Amino acid sequence: MTAYLLRRLMQTILVIVLMSVIVFFGVHVIGDPVWLLVNPQMDQRDIDAAVRALGLDRPIWEQYLHFVSGALRGDLGRSFIFGEPALGVILQRMPATLELAVAALVMAVVVGIPLGLYAGLKPDHPLSKAIMAGSIVGFSLPTFWVGLMLIMVFAVMLGWLPSTGRGPTATFLGVTSSMFTIEGLRHLLLPALNLALLKISLVIRLTRAGARESMQQDYIKFARAKGLTHSRIVRVHLLKNILIPVVTVLGLEFGNLIAFSVVTETIFAWPGMGKLLIGAIQTLDRPVIVAHLIVIVLLFVVINLVVDILYTVLDPRVRVVGQAR
Amino acid sequence: MSVAETDANADAQRPSDMPVALAETPLRRFLSDYFASWIATLALALLLLIACLALLAPLLAPQNPYNLAEVDILDSRLPPGSMGMAGYRYWLGTDGAGRDLVSAILYGLRISLMVGAVSCLIATVIGATVGLTAAYAGGRTESLLMRLVDLQLSLPAILIALMLIAVLGKGVDKVIIALVTVQWAYYARTVRGTALAELNKEYVEAARCLGFSHPRIMFKQILPNCLPPLIVVATIQAAHAIALEATLSFLGVGLPRTEPSLGLLISNGFEYMLSGKYWISFIPGVVLLITVMAINLVGDQLRDVLNPRLKR
């Protein structure tokens, strides 16, 4: 287990270093941000001063080393646009993104598992077929278009829910989130649903496949033979076994949710990291782009690592394989 | 690629419909398996129709939406079915610049499908070569290539695409590069898996004994036997490519304004949506949805038909 962990950690660090090199050099080789930032009326001396102030006159490898030594101290450069530390700008917006992703994850579980279970237990029922058809549509629908349709129906036509921005936040048990105010929840509902839709389809399919497979297993037959009620078999015996793959996949999908929140945040003007990234790409705010991608990659590999470890803890069968490796 | 292929299938289908019992060939069996599902048949027909519409857009469209002489700004944001100044009806309405939406969608479809098909084709070639090389070479080459594939697949597609766009900038070629980079790994993994199984078969051994060169064995002997799963992956990935391109264009970091794909049309309509002018975004979105779903349904059926484990 320790050797496995160490190897995974080494891989993780390697990925992060590789990404930082690709992103940093890529971003710095293409495009010259000076012209976006200086006033066209400035004379050459002022432009040179601006270039020096931003450190853009140094050779590129020196800029990279400077960047790495800074990064190790938690300093990923200053945003050209905001004039603040890039990491600070990103971390400021991170809670909003995490809130959105968590809300979407909860929705995926709460909606997906019951529907998937129903479709798995009664595969021939018309409702099950409707659920499965719905999940195919859910997979095919482009996220951004669904977002537009949600705005159109619930905000413009019906006027039930607000279409943009994040509601007021409140602090509960040390966590500050808009989930704790009614207005905040109203703002959260549409973007979270938009982000969750793909995951709901995924959970439905996973749960259904798991249910259909498990119902054939001997332990279910045995539970039936013992005379347990159907609902007890489903709740206790079936659900526990279905949950292992669902939990694993959802854990891995959490990183995907954060990455995909770029789209949802842009549509719903949600003040998160994703919206920041799109803005930074359009204004060529290099420190923010680099810092954002590093933060996301970091977040992502950490999630993958944690899920892998959790998986080995959850499922004893995997643990054996993990040790053998 | 998929267009030409499905065309050929449609032509070859006629003999199998004849009541006369014909000798069963693999192709006929494949076709009758495929057309056994009416949903898949419908999806294929729809896909062919969409491809034809896109190919013939300049002939079918009532106006060239990017020729300023033909577009009248006074006609902007008309609802579907309105009469225009030029004397013809805008069946799907007009957008913010007064372009006929039917024409804009036909031209947009053309660009979306082109970007999807080209990126899919390049990714197939790269992915198949990498996968074959990994399987054939084995050893260190294989583990290095497959580590790269694992790394690629562990990161979400949109993240990689955004990263590349941030680095490369906008443009049709840049978007295609991003899509190829996102996709090649799926092909590589699929082809390697199939090729590993093929490598142990007698015909490969026979080819080796005959003294064929390595590239010849790889591409002329093994590759054709890896085609069925490759085609399935290519179909599904083409749908992904089209959706991803639309997403990037919608975010304003994909295709430039001069190459308006469906995603860009939807994005243009977004600002009018809040004032209730839904059709500018809604209709291109429906077209995109139908296209992606049709490709997915065809891919699903191909997977079922080509899967040896489900052989009847």
Interface residues (C-beta under 8 A of the other chain):
Chain A: V15 L18 I22 V23 G26 V27 V29 I30 G31 I136 V137 F139 S140 L141 P142 T143 F144 W145 L148 M149 I151 M152 A155 V156 M157 S163 G255 N256 A259 F260 V262 V263 T266 I267 L277 I278 A280 I281 Q282 I289 L293 I296 V297 F300 V301 N304
Chain B: L151 S154 L155 P156 I158 L159 L162 M163 L164 I165 A166 V167 L168 G169 A239 A243 A246 T247 F250 L251 G252 V253 G263 I266 F270 M273 L274 G276 Y278 S281 F282 G285 L288 L289 V292 M293 N296 L297
